[in-house]
């Protein structure tokens, strides 16, 4: 048998850096999956983006609804899904509802995505 068909000997060292430092718990995967699923819809992803980028860090539903060719109940449904996923929070002020991004949720998503990025491990921050 030729040497080409053989597998390399195992040296005890991993061949590459693991993508994550520790396995996720079942509860963490359920929570993360709910957040990623909520962001899996283009309208919800855009809503999240509009709220996050709005001046002052919060947006009135009246300010973001006009960015879509959707009915107000549809917009409210998408905002409710984002709230239930823990990505947005809100407060009623008079007749309007104001939304803001939950920073801890974005940090949680960011940290899981960052740990899965093999390039990020080699980048040097200034």
N, C-alpha and C positions, 0 to 999 in steps of 0.2 A: 504494500500500500504506500502511496506517495505521501510526502509530508504536507502537500497542499490540502489534502482532505481532512487533516487533523485540526482539532480545536486547540487554541492556545492553552497552555497550562494555567491553572488558577493560582494566583500568587497571594490571595488573601486581601488584596487591595481592590477596591471597586474600580471598574473601568472608567467611570465618570462620576461627577458630583451628583448626588441625588437631587431631584427637583424640589423636594420638600424635606425639611429637617425632621418633622415628626408626622405620623399619620393623623388624619383628621378624625375626630370622634363622630359617632353617628348623628348626634344632635347638631354638630357643626355642619355636617354635610347637608342635613335637611334644611338648615337655615340658609346656607350658601346657595343651595339649589333653588330655593324659593326666590332669593334675590336675583340670581341669574335668569331664572324663568321670567320674572317680571320685566327684566331688561331685554328679554328676547323678542319683544314686540317693538317694531320700529316707532310706533306712536309713543309708547311708554319711554323708550330710550330718548326720544326727542324731547318729551316732556321733562324728563329728569335733567337733560342737558340745559333746557331753557330755564328751569328753576335754579339750577346750580350757577348758571351764568348771569342771572338777573342782578341788577344793581341792588346792593344792600343784602344780598344773600337770600332774599325771599321774594316770592312773586304772588300777586293776586291772581286768582283764576281768571279774572276779567282781562288781565294783561297777556296771558298765555293762550287763551282760547282762540283769539283771533289769528293765531299762527297756523291754525288747522282748518281744513274744510270738513269739519265734523260737528255733529250736534253737541250741545252743552251736556246732555246726559251721557253721551259717549266719552267725552273728555273727563267727566266726573268719575265714570267707571274706571278709566285708565289710572286716574290719580288715586282712586281707592285701592287698586291693585298695588300700586307703588307704596302706598301707606301700609297696607297689610304685609308687604314684604319687608317693611322696616327701613325703606330707602328715603321716604319723605315723612315729614310731620306737618301738621297744619293747625290753624287757629281761625275761628270765625270772628270777624270784626265787622259788626253791623250786618249788612246783607252779603258781604263778600268773604271768601275764604282765602287765607294766605298760606302758602306752602313754602317749606324750606327743606333742604337736604339734611339728612341725619349724618353728620360727619363720621361717627363711629362706624356706620354701615359702609360708607365709602372706603374708610381705612381698612376695614375687614376684607372687602373685595380687592382692594389694592394690594394688600399684603399677600393674599393667596395668589394673585396674578403675578406679582413680583417674584414670589418664590418659585413659580413655575417657568420663569423666563431664564433660560440658561445664559443669555447674553448679559442679563442684569448682574449676575455674579462676577462678571469680568469687568464691569464698568466701574470707573473711579469717579466718585462724586467730588465736586470742588467745593 
